[in-house]
């Protein structure tokens, strides 16, 4: 549940393609795709949108890495937005 937008999680369905360029411990990547918002409680947002971004992942151990990425979301009509993320990833 998202308290800010008063929406349940899982209201969006996003499909992205990711291109990764692995080096030893560092993996930069680019991604992009399209998404659809099924439950638009704001009413003024276009339900379908496109996004593209760049990021990098640094592998700490075999299963653990840290990452940072950013994306730009294209909605049109002055509704575009940007998003940045950072985190710890566990791969199995």
N, C-alpha and C positions, 0 to 999 in steps of 0.2 A: 504494500500500500504506500502511495506517495502522498504525504501530508500536504505538501505545497500545492499540488494540482488536484487533490481529492480524487485520484484515480487509482484503480487496482493495478498492480504490476502485471505485465504481460499484455497490455493494450496495444503494443506495437509489434509488428512483424517485420524484421529487417533482414535483408539478404545482401551480403557483402562479398566481394572477391578480394583476397589479400595476396600480395606478392612480397615474399620475404627473400632477403639476400643474406644468407648466413655466413658469418666469419667464425673465428674460434669461439669467443664468448659473447660477441656482439652481433645482433641481428636487426638491422634496420628494415622497415617494411612500409608499404603504401597500401591503401585499401580504398574501396569505394563501392557504392551500391545504392539500392533503393529500399524504401520502407513504406509501410502503411499504418496509420493510426486508426484503430477500429472504434475506439470510444473517445471521441473528441468532446470533452466537456466544456472547452473554451468556446466552441462554436465558430470562432473566427479564424482558426488555423486550417490550412489546406490539409486534407487527410493523407495524401501521398507526398513523399518528399525524397530527395536524393541526398547523399552524403559522400564526402571523400576526406581522407586524412593521411597523416604520416605518423610514424612512431619508431621507437627502438626498444629492444629488449636486451638486457644484460644478464647472462647466465651466471649465477653464483655457484651452484652445484649442479649435479646431473638433473635433479628434479626441481630445483628452485631458481627463480629468476625475478628480476625487478623490471618493470616496464614503464614507459611514459609515452603517451600519444595525444594527438589532437585531431579534431575533425571539424569540418565546416558543413553545416546542414543547409541545403537549399530548399526553401519553401516558397519563395516568390512573394511579391507584394510587400516588401519590408518586413517579412517574417523570418528571414534568415537568422541563423544563430551559430555560435561556436561552442565547442566543448573540449575540455582538456581532462585527461585522466592520468593517474599514476598509481602503481600498486605492486603487490607481491604475487607472483604466479607459481602455483605448484602443478607440475606436469606428471602424469602417470601413464 
